[in-house]
């Protein structure tokens, strides 16, 4: 009896860190989820060679010894998708951290825990279909109000085709309750619950893809106005340490106008995740006025947690994002940081003794990155709704050097590139997004949205501002050698104009209650008053009036303070500034003419 | 009977004789059975002395063991290897470790007995659940202007000092230890000092400093000196942090951990990785250097419902003063900021030679402001940064066009730069400035500049604090 049992269970033959080998391998299949030993450490089969299976274990393997049994789960690494995701914090393999704390106390141990989604919690289910209709995967069976802000749509699970025989009436159910029965073509009846499982490494299906055309508003001026990202788009934020990657990611996850935010802390600091956990229940979404946590799912695999689970965390997150997309929501996923994920790949590849490519990274780094970013997009879902997943990945290049493999490959697959700059950061100029190195491929795609919401001249205004910044960059080379005073006034005007754009528009304080979020209309007017002033400076220079007189006008002080002092969507104060600009410049021009007349 | 049950009985440890291979700090033992990954190993040489080791990889036939203290003197035939059936553990208790000196492996060096009260603890610790962490936000006054004013340290933070060889990082660390404790009025505090590959005189200077400031009874020192085996350096910080976590989270103490020098630690890691034949990544360091460092640095913080905290000040010397070298680079990605020492300031005779521009404290914004330090703290600090950054540009310009040809405003910046370094950065080794002294000093300096340049502070603040500085100076 025991002999028979042994033959059916592979046993561990080798252990080195997270890499474990088991024999015989023919009992396991590729990418199958396994549980190792009595403690049931979670792992995944990542190679089958001859009769040996190579397993990546997502937990600490200290004490594991050859001869330990390996239990195949007959299923690929999956996540549970259903009501109960929102507001939760999971680790990289979807273990609920709240529950782990309850069970084990303040430190994370290893081994099997409960299911990811609570089976006890009761949800109010409202059916959306009548019995008798034909259904397919991805159709909305009913809804559950998950938080004040989010209505969770219960989707027919993958592979579910047939006639809806029974659907539960409106009422309170747990995840274990059957809420529908579907009879397949063969006559087999499938019982459906409010959740289902999906393998993380497989992207979820949709009907068709759209080109991104609606901006994902972030309330950050340098992004929205200068380098916008579209809903369903991809962006990368590369930057050395201390350049503000994480603050930028936090700002985006706080203020982006997505319905759902998935935030993955991948190999980053524990205290940062704690910061998110403390802030998000307190901060309010500017649109719904509900706490941000009610639209957020957090995945925390901090740098001291097992490295293999860090590799999985990215896929866990993107699968959840696709699931909410399939319900017709706009989802934004922040991954901080994809470099740590790439390093996890490298570490495991090293332990597998694979041939390294650049800097020790495996040769498949580029294709893995491409496959990840390709899971973004704006789609028509299987149920005919529109949803999107926008991906924003932080990159932490070693030494802040953008020519390293992860940054280089990422650059090939993303449409927006927000380059963070060490020099700007050390002058505490935030967000330290370098406006010369950054780019966005979505500008023309989103400009019609902006022109409709703000003004027909939005694109021109933005392009003019960029042009001034570029000219300024050229002039700065001279300034570095000779000083500002050496330039003629028509060139100094560019420098002064660029200063206004940099200090009063691009620079934005994440910690100021007013400035932390900037509405589109305010962004437009703020840039408008600056560019209008720059235009009027041209008149001053033409009239050969020393430039400093224009810079000393009282209205300049008002422009400086506008981003802090003008709140919300107020337009009136900006119009007043425009008016005052004209008045004061006219007066200046008039005064300069007068003495000549008198003389 | 299953072997597993036997393993928990420490009298029944499995012992093997003979090594099939010896390479660098590693040995391979064949014909083993019932040994676990990461297990602690005792190696008894033919002359009878015992060395410690750890299982690095294990298959059904053989185990690879890393030997602390090195493999020299081991022979293949007569060496006996004992597998202890448990990971590397130490025993700590408050009364038995404070005021004491231990080796990097936690063995007493002061002639006293080894601690024996309490549970054995795995030196690798466990990750703190992010849900259980309490966000660090309690200001620690170090009395050093560049830190308190511009790179504020808070309880539970990990804030390294990036230094270069020959720079006074040890003096700075000692000054922090001397001055920072004054604020911890209400609860008891402890200092854990872990030395990795430092010179004997450096370790002795620290010990004397602890003694002179009268804190020696609150210090536990874990010393791995320059002539101790490199592999032991990999264990020393973990032993020290195990003690720190115990004091903080079980004995409610505020623990300040000084780790010096992390560069030596990383060198040791590279040495071991290379001898294992691992694929190197940047500059020959192993690909997992980041994760490995994180497993040390992340053992700082506060936990909800527990009174104590672990604050880390790791010290590392940047090879060739290069901040992009993998060691400072990866450290900077994990720690919550960095204090960067600068050779140029050091040459100018400025102590502490902290270059504030590349320095940073990520937790600063939550530890300062009204009710914690002062309402104007955030803005004046931001203004000082902006002004100093600008003044450095002006200095570069002045070196080309000459000081004479600078514009009026630029001349003011030029003067600001010098005064800032001389009065704000520079301070005595025993000078302990209160936070309001530091902030007032900052105001004195920015008021050297025209008010139109002060865009990071509000007009109200200029009125309240800036003008007060004028009055102060006239008095």
HADDOCK unambig.tbl for C-alpha pairs under 7 A between the chains (distance, minus, plus):
assign (segid A and resid 13 and name CA) (segid B and resid 59 and name CA) 5.41 0.50 0.50
assign (segid A and resid 13 and name CA) (segid B and resid 60 and name CA) 5.37 0.50 0.50
assign (segid A and resid 14 and name CA) (segid B and resid 58 and name CA) 5.47 0.50 0.50
assign (segid A and resid 14 and name CA) (segid B and resid 59 and name CA) 3.96 0.50 0.50
assign (segid A and resid 14 and name CA) (segid B and resid 60 and name CA) 6.46 0.50 0.50
assign (segid A and resid 15 and name CA) (segid B and resid 37 and name CA) 6.35 0.50 0.50
assign (segid A and resid 15 and name CA) (segid B and resid 57 and name CA) 5.64 0.50 0.50
assign (segid A and resid 15 and name CA) (segid B and resid 58 and name CA) 5.21 0.50 0.50
assign (segid A and resid 15 and name CA) (segid B and resid 59 and name CA) 6.33 0.50 0.50
assign (segid A and resid 16 and name CA) (segid B and resid 56 and name CA) 6.56 0.50 0.50
assign (segid A and resid 16 and name CA) (segid B and resid 57 and name CA) 4.53 0.50 0.50
assign (segid A and resid 16 and name CA) (segid B and resid 58 and name CA) 6.60 0.50 0.50
assign (segid A and resid 61 and name CA) (segid B and resid 37 and name CA) 6.80 0.50 0.50
assign (segid A and resid 62 and name CA) (segid B and resid 37 and name CA) 5.07 0.50 0.50
assign (segid A and resid 62 and name CA) (segid B and resid 38 and name CA) 4.94 0.50 0.50
assign (segid A and resid 63 and name CA) (segid B and resid 36 and name CA) 4.32 0.50 0.50
assign (segid A and resid 63 and name CA) (segid B and resid 37 and name CA) 4.79 0.50 0.50
assign (segid A and resid 63 and name CA) (segid B and resid 38 and name CA) 5.98 0.50 0.50
assign (segid A and resid 63 and name CA) (segid B and resid 39 and name CA) 6.13 0.50 0.50
assign (segid A and resid 64 and name CA) (segid B and resid 36 and name CA) 4.93 0.50 0.50
assign (segid A and resid 64 and name CA) (segid B and resid 37 and name CA) 5.34 0.50 0.50
assign (segid A and resid 65 and name CA) (segid B and resid 34 and name CA) 6.54 0.50 0.50
assign (segid A and resid 65 and name CA) (segid B and resid 35 and name CA) 5.76 0.50 0.50
assign (segid A and resid 65 and name CA) (segid B and resid 36 and name CA) 4.14 0.50 0.50
assign (segid A and resid 65 and name CA) (segid B and resid 37 and name CA) 6.11 0.50 0.50
assign (segid A and resid 66 and name CA) (segid B and resid 59 and name CA) 6.19 0.50 0.50
assign (segid A and resid 66 and name CA) (segid B and resid 60 and name CA) 5.53 0.50 0.50
assign (segid A and resid 97 and name CA) (segid B and resid 129 and name CA) 6.96 0.50 0.50
assign (segid A and resid 97 and name CA) (segid B and resid 131 and name CA) 6.57 0.50 0.50
assign (segid A and resid 98 and name CA) (segid B and resid 131 and name CA) 6.39 0.50 0.50
assign (segid A and resid 101 and name CA) (segid B and resid 129 and name CA) 6.87 0.50 0.50
assign (segid A and resid 101 and name CA) (segid B and resid 132 and name CA) 6.91 0.50 0.50
assign (segid A and resid 106 and name CA) (segid B and resid 128 and name CA) 5.99 0.50 0.50
assign (segid A and resid 106 and name CA) (segid B and resid 129 and name CA) 5.68 0.50 0.50
assign (segid A and resid 106 and name CA) (segid B and resid 132 and name CA) 5.31 0.50 0.50
assign (segid A and resid 107 and name CA) (segid B and resid 126 and name CA) 5.84 0.50 0.50
assign (segid A and resid 107 and name CA) (segid B and resid 127 and name CA) 5.65 0.50 0.50
assign (segid A and resid 107 and name CA) (segid B and resid 128 and name CA) 4.40 0.50 0.50
assign (segid A and resid 107 and name CA) (segid B and resid 129 and name CA) 5.18 0.50 0.50
assign (segid A and resid 108 and name CA) (segid B and resid 126 and name CA) 6.16 0.50 0.50
assign (segid A and resid 108 and name CA) (segid B and resid 127 and name CA) 5.56 0.50 0.50
assign (segid A and resid 108 and name CA) (segid B and resid 128 and name CA) 6.05 0.50 0.50
assign (segid A and resid 108 and name CA) (segid B and resid 129 and name CA) 5.48 0.50 0.50
assign (segid A and resid 109 and name CA) (segid B and resid 126 and name CA) 6.78 0.50 0.50
assign (segid A and resid 241 and name CA) (segid B and resid 332 and name CA) 5.87 0.50 0.50
assign (segid A and resid 241 and name CA) (segid B and resid 333 and name CA) 5.25 0.50 0.50
assign (segid A and resid 242 and name CA) (segid B and resid 337 and name CA) 6.98 0.50 0.50
assign (segid A and resid 268 and name CA) (segid B and resid 334 and name CA) 6.96 0.50 0.50
assign (segid A and resid 269 and name CA) (segid B and resid 334 and name CA) 6.30 0.50 0.50
assign (segid A and resid 270 and name CA) (segid B and resid 130 and name CA) 5.55 0.50 0.50
assign (segid A and resid 271 and name CA) (segid B and resid 135 and name CA) 6.28 0.50 0.50
assign (segid A and resid 273 and name CA) (segid B and resid 130 and name CA) 6.31 0.50 0.50
assign (segid A and resid 274 and name CA) (segid B and resid 130 and name CA) 5.69 0.50 0.50
assign (segid A and resid 274 and name CA) (segid B and resid 131 and name CA) 6.54 0.50 0.50
assign (segid A and resid 274 and name CA) (segid B and resid 133 and name CA) 6.24 0.50 0.50
assign (segid A and resid 274 and name CA) (segid B and resid 134 and name CA) 6.92 0.50 0.50
assign (segid A and resid 274 and name CA) (segid B and resid 135 and name CA) 6.06 0.50 0.50
assign (segid A and resid 275 and name CA) (segid B and resid 135 and name CA) 6.19 0.50 0.50
assign (segid A and resid 303 and name CA) (segid B and resid 291 and name CA) 6.14 0.50 0.50
assign (segid A and resid 303 and name CA) (segid B and resid 294 and name CA) 5.63 0.50 0.50
assign (segid A and resid 304 and name CA) (segid B and resid 127 and name CA) 5.84 0.50 0.50
assign (segid A and resid 304 and name CA) (segid B and resid 291 and name CA) 6.66 0.50 0.50
assign (segid A and resid 304 and name CA) (segid B and resid 294 and name CA) 5.49 0.50 0.50
assign (segid A and resid 304 and name CA) (segid B and resid 295 and name CA) 4.78 0.50 0.50
assign (segid A and resid 304 and name CA) (segid B and resid 298 and name CA) 6.28 0.50 0.50
assign (segid A and resid 305 and name CA) (segid B and resid 127 and name CA) 6.00 0.50 0.50
assign (segid A and resid 346 and name CA) (segid B and resid 287 and name CA) 6.74 0.50 0.50
assign (segid A and resid 347 and name CA) (segid B and resid 287 and name CA) 5.83 0.50 0.50
assign (segid A and resid 347 and name CA) (segid B and resid 288 and name CA) 5.92 0.50 0.50
assign (segid A and resid 350 and name CA) (segid B and resid 279 and name CA) 6.22 0.50 0.50
assign (segid A and resid 359 and name CA) (segid B and resid 281 and name CA) 5.20 0.50 0.50
assign (segid A and resid 359 and name CA) (segid B and resid 282 and name CA) 6.40 0.50 0.50
assign (segid A and resid 360 and name CA) (segid B and resid 279 and name CA) 6.72 0.50 0.50
assign (segid A and resid 360 and name CA) (segid B and resid 280 and name CA) 6.52 0.50 0.50
assign (segid A and resid 360 and name CA) (segid B and resid 281 and name CA) 5.00 0.50 0.50
assign (segid A and resid 398 and name CA) (segid B and resid 329 and name CA) 6.46 0.50 0.50
assign (segid A and resid 399 and name CA) (segid B and resid 324 and name CA) 4.18 0.50 0.50
assign (segid A and resid 399 and name CA) (segid B and resid 325 and name CA) 6.88 0.50 0.50
assign (segid A and resid 399 and name CA) (segid B and resid 329 and name CA) 5.81 0.50 0.50
assign (segid A and resid 426 and name CA) (segid B and resid 357 and name CA) 4.97 0.50 0.50
assign (segid A and resid 426 and name CA) (segid B and resid 358 and name CA) 5.62 0.50 0.50
assign (segid A and resid 427 and name CA) (segid B and resid 357 and name CA) 6.75 0.50 0.50
assign (segid A and resid 427 and name CA) (segid B and resid 385 and name CA) 5.71 0.50 0.50
assign (segid A and resid 427 and name CA) (segid B and resid 386 and name CA) 5.07 0.50 0.50
assign (segid A and resid 427 and name CA) (segid B and resid 389 and name CA) 5.37 0.50 0.50
assign (segid A and resid 428 and name CA) (segid B and resid 382 and name CA) 6.58 0.50 0.50
assign (segid A and resid 428 and name CA) (segid B and resid 385 and name CA) 6.48 0.50 0.50
assign (segid A and resid 428 and name CA) (segid B and resid 386 and name CA) 6.49 0.50 0.50
assign (segid A and resid 480 and name CA) (segid B and resid 397 and name CA) 5.85 0.50 0.50
assign (segid A and resid 481 and name CA) (segid B and resid 397 and name CA) 6.19 0.50 0.50
assign (segid A and resid 481 and name CA) (segid B and resid 400 and name CA) 6.43 0.50 0.50
assign (segid A and resid 482 and name CA) (segid B and resid 401 and name CA) 6.23 0.50 0.50
assign (segid A and resid 483 and name CA) (segid B and resid 397 and name CA) 6.67 0.50 0.50
assign (segid A and resid 485 and name CA) (segid B and resid 407 and name CA) 6.77 0.50 0.50
